[in-house]
């Protein structure tokens, strides 16, 4: 495999937020209220549920409507941004090994918040590791079953527009993906 151009920070941010958006929509149709990306750090007054915080500040986020989701579904949403960034780099021919610590650090808010949720549910470290392995397997299945193309479509729209509301998101996501019907 030959190395191609490294995706830009903006593209990686769009992929990250698009993955949260698509996976959340797959879990519960209409759950996404708004998603955005920014070229620079932004200050926001409103609370966002999933945030992409870099060393320079907030560069993307997703706000969700309050809907019931399971602990496992929360994990799919939380890990999807990190998983998609890795997938995007891999598909670009980039060696992930040296980049994993940085990618993990960039997704720390999502991942650490989910781990705290699992601890609050009384899971041991071994049980948490097992859940994370199951989440990774499920995300791999979804990405290999066609969801990647939808994530790219939403990411491209974010790159073009910078912000999407919930209705615009639903227009970009095939009905079969809504609520996981394609899987």
Secondary structure, 3 states (H helix, E strand, C coil): CCCCCCCCHHHHHHHHHHHHHHHHHHHCCCCEEEEEECCCCCCCCCCCCEEEEECCEEEEEEEECCCCCCHHHHHHHHHHHHHHHHHHHHHCCCCCHHHHHHHHHHCHHHHHHHHHHHHHCCCCHHHHHHHHHHHHHHHHHHHHHHHHHHHHHHHHHHHHHCEEEHHHHHHHCCCCCHHHCCC
